[in-house]
């Protein structure tokens, strides 16, 4: 791709350098070393902690020595999703960037603009001493996408700043000022298997769904591939009983599953297929335009054993009863989801299946209830449940100084009015607020669509404007 026509070029140069470094959650060490070494080479203090977080200190520019410091913050890791048929090793291969007009995407994989834009913008500011700013503390965290692990480990006593610009939002002209809390529920189902007698073995695969972010996109009506396949299998079971051979769907805790596959041993394959096709027709009619690529593929397979009939029913009932989708809307912010859950992952384990449900809510008592609902669904199936990585939400504080700085600077830069919003997604701001209760914070970002999916796309002009905005805010700070 060519950066020569884009301004400011330095932001896109850093984004390209970061994109060349594999940095899926839990694999951020090389990216952390790149950021640390770059910051040191630019004359700043930088260190990596035990969680691979990078903390950079930059001195105030001339005339700003008496101004209160500001923290700039984002996360190093990215969600690693690839389209079926795309050959990409996220542990070794760079992200292949594709620029079409004003849209930047990756070739068959997630782009990593969430949250590579933060690193690119912050490094660009650190690289240009002519940009006026107070003393800066720049925090690059790890494993944000899989449980906010880096921020949990960050030693907040290092921070002198009490003003924060988080760069992990995705919507130009909007500053996020509150977010939902969340929790992941891991369910372990022990499967009883037995040898197969004579039976036809079929594969059923759901694909082509849009997926998306399990918080920000949960209210868009997009189909969940796991839920969809369970619907199809249950409808088909009424025409022809079957035993489940295998089942797997979803890849990431915070992504709506786009694909799911099962292998089943059926007594009457023709009746099974006909009933399944009727259910598929109904599902197709329900699909939103984003899910227009939905399709189901049938095939043949071989198997020596399968779940017993009772274990098959128990497993499918468990998946059917687990909460998924929107469960409540905010009573104070019109159009904002309050509580939701996402049946995110089903994968085989040595003695059965591991299932992951990701729940979110801006109300702590509702998050408790979502955990209890998962437990209620698991009990009849004899499945064990563990709730992990729970994190708090971030409460809205009307009219804070950082909100005012953002709104005024936006108007001065672009001549229009911006707004402040709450989102139904987790941000590290909630955890940092718990460590530093007097931190005044906002979260901003450029236009990024279809996060956590291979359809992720970044508007490059929007990113350039975001960079301009942050520089202008620092000048006024």
C-alpha positions as CSV (number, residue, x, y, z in Angstrom):
1,X,0.0,0.0,0.0
2,X,1.1,3.6,-0.6
3,X,1.1,6.1,2.3
4,X,2.3,9.1,0.2
5,X,-1.1,10.5,-0.4
6,X,-2.2,10.2,3.2
7,X,-1.8,12.8,5.9
8,X,-0.3,12.6,8.5
9,X,1.9,9.9,6.9
10,X,3.7,9.1,10.2
11,X,0.5,7.7,11.8
12,X,0.0,5.2,8.9
13,X,3.7,4.4,8.9
14,X,3.5,3.3,12.5
15,X,0.3,1.4,11.9
16,X,2.0,-0.5,9.1
17,X,5.0,-1.3,11.3
18,X,2.8,-2.6,14.1
19,X,0.7,-4.6,11.6
20,X,3.9,-6.5,10.6
21,X,4.2,-7.8,14.2
22,X,1.9,-10.7,15.2
23,X,0.1,-9.5,18.4
24,X,-2.9,-11.7,19.2
25,X,-3.9,-11.6,22.8
26,X,-1.2,-13.3,24.9
27,X,1.4,-12.9,22.1
28,X,2.2,-9.2,22.6
29,X,5.8,-9.4,23.7
30,X,7.3,-8.4,20.3
31,X,4.9,-5.6,19.9
32,X,5.7,-4.4,23.5
33,X,9.4,-4.4,22.7
34,X,8.8,-2.5,19.5
35,X,6.9,0.2,21.4
36,X,9.5,0.4,24.2
37,X,12.5,0.5,21.9
38,X,10.8,3.1,19.6
39,X,10.0,5.3,22.6
40,X,13.5,5.1,24.0
41,X,15.0,5.8,20.6
42,X,12.9,9.0,20.6
43,X,14.4,10.1,23.9
44,X,11.6,9.1,26.3
45,X,11.6,6.8,29.3
46,X,9.9,3.5,28.7
47,X,9.6,0.2,30.5
48,X,7.8,-3.2,30.2
49,X,6.2,-4.8,33.2
50,X,5.6,-8.4,34.0
51,X,2.3,-8.4,32.0
52,X,4.1,-7.0,29.0
53,X,2.4,-3.6,29.5
54,X,4.5,-0.7,28.2
55,X,4.6,2.5,30.2
56,X,6.2,5.6,28.6
57,X,7.0,9.0,30.2
58,X,7.5,12.0,28.0
59,X,8.5,15.4,29.4
60,X,6.3,18.5,28.8
61,X,7.2,20.7,25.9
62,X,8.4,24.2,26.4
63,X,5.8,26.4,28.1
64,X,3.8,23.4,29.4
65,X,5.9,22.4,32.3
66,X,3.4,23.7,34.8
67,X,0.4,22.0,33.2
68,X,-1.1,18.8,34.8
69,X,0.1,15.6,33.0
70,X,-2.1,13.7,30.7
71,X,-2.3,9.9,30.1
72,X,-2.7,8.5,26.6
73,X,-3.8,4.8,26.6
74,X,-4.7,1.9,24.3
75,X,-4.1,-1.8,24.1
76,X,-1.5,-3.7,22.0
77,X,-3.4,-6.9,21.3
78,X,-5.9,-7.6,18.5
79,X,-8.6,-10.2,17.9
80,X,-7.3,-12.8,15.5
81,X,-10.1,-14.0,13.1
82,X,-9.8,-15.2,9.6
83,X,-12.2,-16.1,6.9
84,X,-12.6,-19.8,6.1
85,X,-10.1,-20.6,3.4
86,X,-7.7,-17.8,4.3
87,X,-4.3,-19.2,5.1
88,X,-2.8,-17.1,7.9
89,X,-0.7,-17.9,10.9
90,X,-1.4,-15.3,13.5
91,X,1.7,-16.3,15.4
92,X,4.0,-15.7,12.5
93,X,2.4,-13.8,9.6
94,X,2.1,-10.0,9.3
95,X,-1.4,-8.6,8.6
96,X,-1.7,-7.9,4.9
97,X,-3.2,-4.5,4.5
98,X,-5.5,-3.5,1.6
99,X,-6.3,0.1,1.0
100,X,-9.2,0.9,-1.3
101,X,-10.1,4.6,-1.5
102,X,-10.5,5.8,2.1
103,X,-11.0,2.3,3.5
104,X,-8.3,0.2,5.0
105,X,-8.9,-3.5,5.7
106,X,-7.0,-6.8,5.9
107,X,-6.8,-9.5,3.3
108,X,-9.1,-12.1,4.8
109,X,-8.4,-11.5,8.5
110,X,-9.2,-9.0,11.2
111,X,-7.3,-5.7,10.6
112,X,-6.3,-4.9,14.2
113,X,-7.3,-1.2,14.0
114,X,-8.9,-2.2,17.3
115,X,-6.6,-1.1,18.9
116,X,-3.6,-0.5,16.6
117,X,-4.8,3.0,16.0
118,X,-3.9,3.9,19.6
119,X,-0.3,2.8,19.3
120,X,0.1,4.5,15.9
121,X,-1.3,7.8,17.2
122,X,0.6,7.8,20.4
123,X,4.0,6.9,18.8
124,X,3.4,9.6,16.2
125,X,3.0,12.2,19.0
126,X,6.0,11.0,20.8
127,X,8.0,11.2,17.6
128,X,7.3,14.9,16.9
129,X,8.8,17.2,19.5
130,X,7.2,20.2,17.8
131,X,3.7,19.1,19.0
132,X,3.0,21.0,22.2
133,X,1.8,19.0,25.2
134,X,2.0,18.7,29.0
135,X,4.0,15.8,30.5
136,X,2.6,12.6,29.0
137,X,2.2,9.1,30.4
138,X,1.5,6.6,27.7
139,X,0.2,3.2,28.7
140,X,0.0,0.3,26.2
141,X,-1.7,-2.7,27.8
142,X,-2.0,-6.3,26.9
143,X,-4.7,-9.0,26.6
144,X,-7.5,-6.5,26.6
145,X,-9.5,-8.6,24.3
146,X,-9.5,-11.7,26.5
147,X,-10.2,-10.3,29.9
148,X,-8.4,-6.9,30.3
149,X,-5.5,-8.8,31.9
150,X,-2.9,-6.2,31.3
151,X,-4.8,-3.4,32.9
152,X,-5.6,-5.7,35.9
153,X,-1.9,-6.1,36.4
154,X,-0.9,-2.5,35.8
155,X,0.7,-0.8,38.9
156,X,-1.4,2.4,39.0
157,X,0.9,3.9,41.6
158,X,3.3,4.7,38.7
159,X,0.8,7.1,37.2
160,X,0.8,10.8,38.2
161,X,-1.8,11.7,35.6
162,X,-5.4,12.3,36.6
163,X,-6.6,13.1,33.1
164,X,-6.9,10.3,30.5
165,X,-7.6,10.1,26.8
166,X,-8.2,6.4,26.0
167,X,-8.0,5.7,22.3
168,X,-10.0,2.5,22.1
169,X,-13.4,3.6,20.8
170,X,-14.8,3.3,17.3
171,X,-16.9,6.2,16.2
172,X,-15.8,9.7,15.0
173,X,-17.5,12.6,16.7
174,X,-18.4,10.6,19.8
175,X,-16.5,10.4,23.1
176,X,-17.4,7.4,25.2
177,X,-17.9,8.4,28.8
178,X,-19.3,5.2,30.3
179,X,-19.3,1.5,29.5
180,X,-20.6,-1.9,30.6
181,X,-19.0,-4.3,33.0
182,X,-18.7,-8.0,32.0
183,X,-17.9,-11.5,32.9
184,X,-17.0,-14.8,31.1
185,X,-18.7,-18.0,32.1
186,X,-16.9,-21.3,31.3
187,X,-19.1,-24.3,31.3
188,X,-17.7,-27.8,31.3
189,X,-20.0,-30.5,29.9
190,X,-19.0,-34.2,30.4
191,X,-20.2,-36.2,27.5
192,X,-21.1,-39.9,27.6
193,X,-20.0,-41.7,24.4
194,X,-20.7,-45.1,23.0
195,X,-19.9,-47.1,19.9
196,X,-22.1,-46.5,16.8
197,X,-24.2,-49.1,15.3
198,X,-25.0,-49.0,11.6
199,X,-26.0,-45.3,10.9
200,X,-25.6,-42.6,8.3
201,X,-23.1,-40.0,9.5
202,X,-23.7,-36.4,8.2
203,X,-21.9,-33.1,8.6
204,X,-23.8,-29.9,9.0
205,X,-21.9,-26.6,8.7
206,X,-23.3,-23.0,9.2
207,X,-21.2,-20.2,7.6
208,X,-21.4,-16.9,6.0
209,X,-22.8,-14.9,8.9
210,X,-21.6,-11.4,9.7
211,X,-20.6,-11.9,13.3
212,X,-19.2,-8.8,14.9
213,X,-18.4,-7.4,18.4
214,X,-20.4,-9.2,21.1
215,X,-21.1,-5.9,22.9
216,X,-21.4,-3.1,20.3
217,X,-23.2,-5.3,17.7
218,X,-25.3,-7.5,19.9
219,X,-28.5,-5.4,19.3
220,X,-28.2,-5.5,15.5
221,X,-30.2,-8.7,15.1
222,X,-27.3,-10.7,13.6
223,X,-27.5,-14.4,13.8
224,X,-25.3,-16.4,16.2
225,X,-23.9,-19.4,14.3
226,X,-23.9,-21.7,17.4
227,X,-27.5,-20.8,18.3
228,X,-28.5,-21.2,14.6
229,X,-27.0,-24.7,14.2
230,X,-28.7,-25.8,17.5
231,X,-32.0,-24.6,16.0
232,X,-31.5,-26.6,12.9
233,X,-30.4,-29.8,14.7
234,X,-33.3,-29.7,17.1
235,X,-35.9,-29.1,14.3
236,X,-34.3,-32.0,12.3
237,X,-34.3,-34.3,15.4
238,X,-38.1,-34.3,15.3
239,X,-38.1,-36.0,11.9
240,X,-35.1,-38.3,12.6
241,X,-33.5,-38.9,15.9
242,X,-29.7,-38.6,15.9
243,X,-26.6,-38.9,18.0
244,X,-24.1,-36.2,18.1
245,X,-20.6,-37.1,17.0
246,X,-18.9,-33.7,17.2
247,X,-19.8,-30.0,17.6
248,X,-17.7,-26.9,17.4
249,X,-18.3,-23.2,16.8
250,X,-17.0,-19.7,17.5
251,X,-13.4,-18.7,18.1
252,X,-13.4,-15.6,20.4
253,X,-15.1,-14.8,23.7
254,X,-15.9,-11.3,22.5
255,X,-17.1,-12.0,18.9
256,X,-20.5,-13.2,17.8
257,X,-19.8,-16.6,16.2
258,X,-19.9,-16.6,12.4
259,X,-19.4,-20.3,11.8
260,X,-20.4,-23.6,13.5
261,X,-20.2,-27.3,12.5
262,X,-21.6,-30.5,13.7
263,X,-21.3,-34.2,12.8
264,X,-24.3,-36.4,13.5
265,X,-25.3,-40.0,13.2
266,X,-28.9,-40.2,11.9
267,X,-31.4,-42.9,11.5
268,X,-33.2,-41.4,8.5
269,X,-31.0,-39.0,6.6
270,X,-33.6,-38.0,4.0
271,X,-36.1,-37.0,6.7
272,X,-33.4,-35.3,8.7
273,X,-32.3,-33.3,5.7
274,X,-35.8,-32.3,4.7
275,X,-36.7,-31.1,8.2
276,X,-33.4,-29.2,8.5
277,X,-34.0,-27.5,5.1
278,X,-37.4,-26.3,6.3
279,X,-35.8,-24.7,9.4
280,X,-33.1,-23.2,7.3
281,X,-35.6,-21.5,5.0
282,X,-37.2,-19.9,8.0
283,X,-33.9,-18.7,9.4
284,X,-32.9,-17.3,6.0
285,X,-36.1,-15.2,5.9
286,X,-35.2,-13.8,9.4
287,X,-31.7,-12.8,8.4
288,X,-30.7,-9.1,8.4
289,X,-28.9,-7.8,5.2
290,X,-25.6,-8.2,7.0
291,X,-26.3,-11.9,7.3
292,X,-27.2,-12.3,3.6
293,X,-24.3,-14.7,3.1
294,X,-25.8,-17.3,5.5
295,X,-25.7,-20.8,4.2
296,X,-25.7,-24.4,5.4
297,X,-23.6,-27.1,3.9
298,X,-24.3,-30.8,4.3
299,X,-21.8,-33.6,3.7
300,X,-21.0,-37.2,4.6
301,X,-18.6,-38.5,7.2
302,X,-17.5,-41.6,9.1
303,X,-17.5,-42.2,12.8
304,X,-16.9,-45.0,15.2
305,X,-18.7,-43.6,18.2
306,X,-20.9,-40.7,19.3
307,X,-22.6,-39.2,22.3
308,X,-25.3,-41.5,23.7
309,X,-28.9,-40.4,22.9
310,X,-29.4,-39.1,26.5
311,X,-26.1,-37.1,26.4
312,X,-27.0,-35.7,22.9
313,X,-30.3,-34.4,24.2
314,X,-28.7,-33.0,27.4
315,X,-26.0,-31.2,25.4
316,X,-28.3,-29.6,22.9
317,X,-30.7,-28.6,25.7
318,X,-27.9,-27.0,27.5
319,X,-26.9,-24.9,24.4
320,X,-30.5,-24.0,23.8
321,X,-31.1,-22.8,27.4
322,X,-27.9,-20.7,27.8
323,X,-28.8,-17.0,27.6
324,X,-27.9,-15.2,24.3
325,X,-28.7,-11.8,22.9
326,X,-30.1,-8.6,24.4
327,X,-31.8,-9.0,27.8
328,X,-32.5,-5.4,28.8
329,X,-32.3,-1.8,27.5
330,X,-31.0,1.2,29.5
331,X,-33.7,3.1,31.3
332,X,-31.7,6.3,31.3
333,X,-29.9,6.3,27.9
334,X,-32.3,5.8,24.9
335,X,-31.2,3.0,22.5
336,X,-28.4,1.8,24.8
337,X,-28.3,-1.9,25.7
338,X,-28.1,-2.5,29.4
339,X,-27.7,-6.3,29.6
340,X,-26.7,-8.9,27.1
341,X,-24.9,-12.2,26.7
342,X,-23.2,-14.0,23.8
343,X,-22.9,-17.8,23.4
344,X,-19.4,-17.3,22.1
345,X,-17.5,-20.6,21.9
346,X,-18.1,-24.4,21.9
347,X,-15.1,-26.6,21.6
348,X,-14.3,-30.2,22.2
349,X,-12.5,-31.2,25.5
350,X,-11.0,-34.5,26.4
351,X,-14.1,-35.7,28.2
352,X,-16.8,-33.6,26.6
353,X,-17.1,-29.9,25.7
354,X,-16.1,-26.5,26.9
355,X,-18.6,-23.7,26.4
356,X,-18.0,-20.0,26.9
357,X,-20.7,-17.4,27.5
358,X,-19.7,-13.7,27.6
359,X,-22.2,-11.5,29.6
360,X,-22.3,-7.7,29.9
361,X,-24.3,-5.2,31.9
362,X,-24.0,-1.7,33.2
363,X,-25.9,-2.8,36.3
364,X,-23.9,-5.0,38.7
365,X,-27.0,-6.9,40.0
366,X,-28.0,-7.8,36.4
367,X,-24.5,-9.2,35.8
368,X,-25.1,-11.3,38.9
369,X,-28.3,-12.5,37.4
370,X,-26.7,-13.4,34.1
371,X,-24.2,-15.6,36.0
372,X,-27.1,-17.2,37.8
373,X,-28.9,-17.9,34.5
374,X,-25.9,-19.7,33.1
375,X,-25.7,-21.8,36.3
376,X,-29.5,-22.6,36.0
377,X,-29.0,-23.8,32.4
378,X,-26.0,-25.9,33.3
379,X,-27.5,-27.7,36.4
380,X,-29.9,-30.0,34.6
381,X,-27.0,-31.1,32.3
382,X,-24.7,-31.8,35.2
383,X,-22.3,-29.2,33.8
384,X,-19.8,-27.3,35.9
385,X,-19.6,-23.5,35.7
386,X,-16.7,-21.1,36.5
387,X,-17.1,-17.4,36.2
388,X,-13.8,-15.6,35.3
389,X,-12.4,-12.2,34.4
390,X,-15.2,-10.1,35.8
391,X,-14.6,-6.4,35.4
392,X,-16.6,-3.3,36.5
393,X,-18.4,-0.8,34.4
394,X,-17.6,2.9,34.2
395,X,-20.3,5.2,35.5
396,X,-21.2,8.3,33.6
397,X,-20.1,11.6,35.2
398,X,-21.9,14.5,33.5
399,X,-19.9,17.5,32.3
400,X,-16.4,16.6,33.4
401,X,-13.4,18.8,32.4
402,X,-12.1,16.2,29.9
403,X,-15.6,16.0,28.3
404,X,-15.6,19.8,28.0
405,X,-12.1,19.8,26.5
406,X,-13.1,17.2,23.9
407,X,-16.3,19.0,22.9
408,X,-14.7,22.4,22.6
409,X,-11.7,21.1,20.7
410,X,-13.8,19.2,18.3
411,X,-15.9,22.3,17.5
412,X,-12.7,24.4,17.0
413,X,-11.1,21.8,14.7
414,X,-14.1,20.7,12.6
415,X,-16.8,23.4,13.0
416,X,-19.5,20.9,14.1
417,X,-20.8,19.6,17.4
418,X,-19.6,16.3,18.8
419,X,-21.4,14.3,21.5
420,X,-20.7,12.1,24.5
421,X,-22.1,8.6,24.7
422,X,-22.2,5.4,26.8
423,X,-21.5,2.1,25.1
424,X,-22.5,-1.5,25.8
425,X,-18.9,-2.8,25.6
426,X,-16.1,-3.2,28.0
427,X,-13.3,-0.7,28.2
428,X,-10.2,-0.6,30.3
429,X,-11.4,2.7,31.7
430,X,-13.6,0.9,34.2
431,X,-10.7,-1.0,35.7
432,X,-8.4,2.0,35.7
433,X,-11.1,4.1,37.3
434,X,-11.3,1.5,40.1
435,X,-7.5,1.9,40.6
436,X,-7.5,5.7,40.3
437,X,-11.0,6.9,41.3
438,X,-10.2,10.6,40.7
439,X,-9.1,10.0,37.1
440,X,-11.1,12.2,34.6
441,X,-11.4,10.2,31.4
442,X,-12.8,9.9,28.0
443,X,-12.5,7.3,25.2
444,X,-12.3,8.3,21.5
445,X,-11.5,6.7,18.2
446,X,-11.9,6.9,14.4
447,X,-14.6,5.2,12.4
448,X,-14.0,1.5,12.5
449,X,-16.7,-0.9,11.4
450,X,-17.2,-4.7,11.9
451,X,-14.7,-5.0,14.8
452,X,-13.6,-8.5,15.7
453,X,-14.4,-9.9,12.3
454,X,-12.5,-10.2,9.0
455,X,-14.8,-7.5,7.6
456,X,-13.2,-4.9,10.0
457,X,-12.6,-1.7,8.1
458,X,-10.9,1.6,9.1
459,X,-11.7,4.9,7.5
460,X,-8.2,6.4,7.0
461,X,-9.4,10.0,6.8
462,X,-11.2,9.6,10.0
463,X,-8.0,8.3,11.6
464,X,-6.1,11.4,10.3
465,X,-8.8,13.6,11.9
466,X,-8.5,11.7,15.2
467,X,-4.8,12.4,15.2
468,X,-5.4,16.1,14.6
469,X,-8.0,16.2,17.4
470,X,-5.7,14.5,20.0
471,X,-2.8,16.9,19.1
472,X,-5.2,19.9,19.5
473,X,-6.5,18.6,22.8
474,X,-3.0,18.3,24.1
475,X,-2.2,21.8,23.0
476,X,-5.2,23.1,25.0
477,X,-4.7,20.7,28.0
